[in-house]
Amino acid sequence: MNSLPPEVQLDILKCVNFDQLVSVKQTNRYFNNFIDGYENELARLKFYKLNIIIDSNINQSNIYEIIPLESVISEFILNDQLKEKWQEAIAKSIPLYLQDYEERNLFAVELDKIYFDLKKKKIRHYILKLPNFPKNIKEMSIVRCWLERLFNCFFEYTDFKNLFNPEMINLLFDDDKSIPLQFLIQKPSLSVSSLSYRLDNTLKFVLNHLSISESLSIDFNENNISEQQIDILFNILTKEGNKLSQFCLKSYRCFEMSRLYELIFEHITTSKNCSKLVPVIMLEYISELNFEVNKEAENVEIKEFNGVKYTKYKITNKHDPNLKFSFCNAEFKGNTDFIFKIRIMKM
């Protein structure tokens, strides 16, 4: 393999998994540097789940394996300008995680990894206890090193109830363009009622610091959604299609989500530019009224099966007859309300 051109070596390395890459890196300095240089194109260490949990909730039993902070080596060199910024952050006690200042919890990172024991699927839980309020340059360096390592991993899933502090992330890396400051997650999920931060701050973190390969899901377990929150969600759905391929929104405790459906329908029908719309939108919500097909709908199909009413139809944009969207609605009758599950896709 040493005699092969670099581009051929890269093609071969793209076919191996992360553990095999580690073995190749250990053969000599050339391959160690070569793999480091192309790490964004090669296999990543894969975890099932990434979470940020309250430190006091960690069970002290042997189901958790504590990761020693000193187990990672960094080649990062701190310059004087960045050192000064770090010292200011230390003096201000800027937290690593977003904090609810009424409670001031301490947090830890939980990493879940799937393994097989006698062909039986199991999950191993790792805990990474990073300094919540770095007190010196060494602790800042440790946090930076571990965040960079986490950015280079792949996570299948997360149900974030707590978040990293974007201010600290930006301070640690100082707009370093060589490192994508994003966690690569296949299907992240957020529960708005469990987050103590405003929805706009939460979505800023999602858009700036998550690279989502499949879908984003947000669950509103609250009694109401404000008009401002509806506007924020609508803005994301119509302008962030380059970052989100699928967005699922759920709300089974309030009726305001129907307003979001109306806004999306109007945008699809009347907008002169739908190029930035999220390609697949999923809405799940309750309504006091049963579903009525809009007069603009085409190719309407209605079927009932096992008590569920399915309505399929298409909508054509008024300004571009070639721009069409498919709608599929599943309607359930609850005890007092109707439950809708709607999928909207660009055709």
Buried (B, 14 or more C-beta within 10 A) or exposed (E): EEEEEEEEBBEEBEEBEBEEBEEBBEEEEEBEEBBEEEEEEBBBBBBBBBBBBEEEEBEEEEEBEEBEBEEEEEEEEEEEEBEEBBEEBBEEEBBBBBBEEEEEBBBBBBBBBEEEEEEEEEEBBBBBBBBBBBEEEEBBBBBBBBBBEBBBBBBBBBBBBBBBBBBBBBBBBEEBEEBEBBBBBBBBBBBBEEBBBEBBEBBBBBBEBBBBBEBBBBBBEBEEBEEEBBBBBBEBBBBBBEBBBBBBBBBBBBBBBBBBBEBBBEBBBEBEEBEEBBEBBBBBBBBEEEBEEEEBBEEEEEEEEEEEBBBBBBBBBEEEEEBBBBBBBBBEEEEEBBBBBBBBBBE
